[in-house]
């Protein structure tokens, strides 16, 4: 296994894992998720749909790791998650909610890193 392949494996598993985790907190209606969503203007009714997008992205990332033929699916999932978290960053900036900007920022970085590594491998 090359260093690039190892990086792809580690970063993609991290990205998939954090997305499954955040989707679970969305679906559970965790208090901090509800507060943050309300603060940035995301209706509570959106949370199940947003969680579904995160879960679909995580699944696509994992499938992209399984076989080289499915690598484009992994790239598409990473691209979708990157756009998702770019939107989250925009919502936070638009609402001037900066104190927790690191969370969508971190998720955005993991998604972009997954995309870059998937495309480069």
N, C-alpha and C positions, 0 to 999 in steps of 0.2 A: 504494500500500500504506500503510495507516494504521500508527501506532505500535503499536497493539494487535495487528494482524496480524503485524507484524515481530517483536514480542516472542513471539507464539505460535509463529512459525516457528523462531526462534532457540532458545527454551527447549525446545520439543518435540524439535528435532533434537539438542540437548544431552542431553536425558533419554533419547532412544532410543539415542544413541551410547554413553553410559555404561553403559546396560543391556546392549547388545551386548558391550561390553568386559568387563563383569563376568561375563557368561554365558560368554564365551570362557575366562576364567581359571578358572571353575568346571569347565567341561568338560575343560580341560587338566590339572586337578588341581594347580594351582600350589601350591607349598609354603606360601606365606602364607595361601592360602585354606583349605588343609587344617588348618593350625595354628589359625587363627581359628575355623573351624567346630567343631573339637574343643573348643576353649576355651569356647565358648558352648553346647555340648551338641547341636550339629547333626550327626547321623550322616553319614558320608561317602556312604552310599548315597542320601541325599537330594539331593546336589549336582546330578546330571543333571536331576532334576525341578525343582529350583529354577532351574537355568539355562533350562530350557524355559519356565518362567513368565516369566522376564525377557525371553526372546526373543519370546514371544507378546505381552508388553506393549509391547515396542519396535515390533513389527510393527503392532499396533493403533494406536499413536501415529502411525506413518508413514501408515497408511491413512486415519486421521482427518484428516490434512493434505491428502490428495489431492482430496477433494470434500466440499462442504458436506453432502451426503447421508450421508457416512460419519463426520461429526463426532461423532455419538453413540458410535460404536465407539472413536474416540479418547478420548472422555471416560470410557468404560468401562475402557479400557486404563490411563489415568492413575489412575483410582480403584483399580483392581486393584494397580498398582505402589505406590500410596500405602499401601494396606493391607499389601502385602508388606513394605515397608520399615518400617512401623510394627511389624510382627511381628519384624523383625530388631532393631529398637531394644529391644523388650521382651526378646528373648533375651539381648541384651548386658547390659541392666540387671539382669535376673534373675540372670545369672551374675556380675554385678559386674565385667564386663570393660569398663572405661571408657576405656582408653588409646586404643582405635581406634574409639570411638563416632562420631567425626566422619564416617567413611566411610558407614555406613548413614544417618546424619543428613543428609549432603549428598544422597544419593540420594533420601531421603524428601522433602527440600525441592524437588528438581527435579521429582519426580512430582507433588507438591501444586501447584507453580507451573504445571505443564502442565495439570493438572486445572482450576485456576482460570481460566487463560487460554482453555482450550477451551470451558468453560461460558460465559464472558463474551463470547466472540466470535460 
